[in-house]
Amino acid sequence: MSAKIGIILAGLFGFIGVAAGAFGAHGLRDKVSPRDLEIWHTGAHYQQLHALALLVIALWAMQARTGGQPTALHGVAMALFTAGILIFSGTLYAMTLGGPRWLGAITPLGGLCLLGAWATVALIGLRSAS
């Protein structure tokens, strides 16, 4: 994934994450169970947190490119953050809004993508010049 696409996605995910948080606090409060509202808030929280991480990696990739040290691992990390946000938060949102509960079996795949993204960030750090 390119740094430009990463920045665009980070902005979109951040925007949607804030909107989702507000919708949960104001629009869903009296419409879903407290447990489902907690699930919704977990999705929004993780989306916002990882949108910021995606932005940092995208900016890091841009800086690395201009510094003459681009790495494909930045793109891998951005792709994993994107997949993780979509799968993890997306399935939580869907279940809260009445989607099938079997989506809960898919949610951990999103978590694995997020873990993979963070592991890739660590690998980039290990491989970078000191």
N, C-alpha and C positions, 0 to 999 in steps of 0.2 A: 504494500500500500504506500502511496506517495505521502509525503509530509503535508502537501496541500489538502489532499482528501482527508487526512487525519485531523487537520485543524477544522475543516468544515464539519466533519462528523462530531468532533468534540463540542463545537458550538451548538449543533443540533441536539445532541444528547444532553448537554447541559441545560439548554432551554426547555426541552421536554421533561427533564428530570425535575426542574423547579416547578413547571406547570403540573406535573403529576403529584408532587408533594402538596401543592396548594389544593388541587382537586381532591386529594385524599383527606386533607384537613377540613375542607369546607363542603365539598360536594358528596363525599361518601360517608361522612361521619354518622349520619342517621339512616343510612341505606344498607349498610353491611354490618356484619358482626364485628365485635372488637378484635377477634382473632384475624378476620379477613382484613380489617383496617391495618393491623400490625403487619400482615404480609405485604400489603400495598406499600406501606411506609418503608419496609425493608427494600423492596424493589426500587423505590425512588431514591433512597439513600445510596444504595450501591450504584445506581445509574449516575448520580451526581458525582460521587467520589471517583468513579472510573472514567467519567467524561473528563474530569480534571487531569487524571493520569494520562489519558490519551492525548490531551493537549500538550502536556509536558514532553511526552515522547515525540510527538510531531515536531515541536519546536526544537528539541534535541536533534532530531534527524535533519532539520533544516540547517542547524548550526554545524553539524558534522559534515554535511554536504559542502557548505561554504568553507569549512576548515580543511577540506581535502581528505576527510576520513569517513566517507559514507559507509554504511553497513546495511546489509539486507535484514539484519536482525531487528532494526528499528521498525521496518515494515511488518515483520512477523509479530512483534509486540503490539503494534497498532491493530493488526488484523485480529489478534486474539482478544484484545480489549473490546473491539467492536463486536465480535461474535459473543463474547461473554456478556456484554450489556444486553444485546438483543435477546439472547437465550435466557439468561438469569432473570433480568428484570421483566422481560416480555412475558415469560410464563407466569411470573407472580402476578403481574397485572391481569393477565387473561383469567387466571383462576379466581381472582377477587371479583372480576366482573361476570362471573358465572360460567367460565370455561370449564371443561372437564377436569376433574381432580387428577387424572392420570398425567396431566402436564407436570405435576409435581415430580414425576419420575424423570423428566427431562431437565428440570431446573438445575440439578447438580452438574450437568454437562456444561452449562454456562459458568458455573463456579470453577470447573476444571479449566475452562478457557481463561478465566481471570487469573487463576493460579499459574497457568502456563505463561500468561503475559508477564506477570511479576517475575517468574523464573527467567524469562528472556531478558527482562530489564537487568537482572543480576548478572546474566551472562554477558550482556553488552558491557557492563561495568568491569567485569573480570578481563574482558578482551581489550578494553581501551588502554591506551598508553597512559602511564602515570605521570 
